[in-house]
Structures are given as structure tokens and as C-alpha cells.
Amino acid sequence: MNIYFAAPMFAESERLYNAMIVESIREKFPECQIYLPQENGDINDKMAYANSLMIAKADTNEVLKSDLMIAILDGISIDAGV
């Protein structure tokens, strides 16, 4: 099963939280493939260039391949990237 994990990722605390949750899911369900956008170096390497179109295409391709989406919806408002 392919899973897309949608969550805020602009603060280090958010990235650490996402990684912790995804690691836990991977341990419990090793047969699942989880896409965590912050792990995609092609669009998140701050030493390289990625514009909004490149990011949207990469993430959209992963959404379309997914069987399930897990989205973090806590906070005052839903993160724009989610």
C-alpha cells in the first residue's frame, strides 16, 4: 500500500514530529510505502533549486500513486501545504 503523509513541514519541530510519526508507521507496517514530502531531496535540498511548479508536480505524482493519505490537521488552521 502506498501512503502519502501530508503535514506542515516549515518548522524544525514539525519536521521532527512528522519523521517520528512516519517512522512509527513504517515500523508497524513495513509492507507500506510512505511518501513523506520532506524526505524528497529533489525538491527539498536547500542547496539546489526547486520552484513551486517542480514541488507541485513531484507531490501530485505521489498523491496520484497513493492508496491512502494521512493528513495532520491540528492547529489553529490547516497548513496551506496540506
Protein Blocks (a to p, Z undefined) as FASTA:
>chain_A
ZZdddddfkbfklmmmmmmmmmmmmmmmmmbccddfklmmklmcmkbccdfklmmmmmmm
mmmmpmbdcddfedjbdcfkZZ
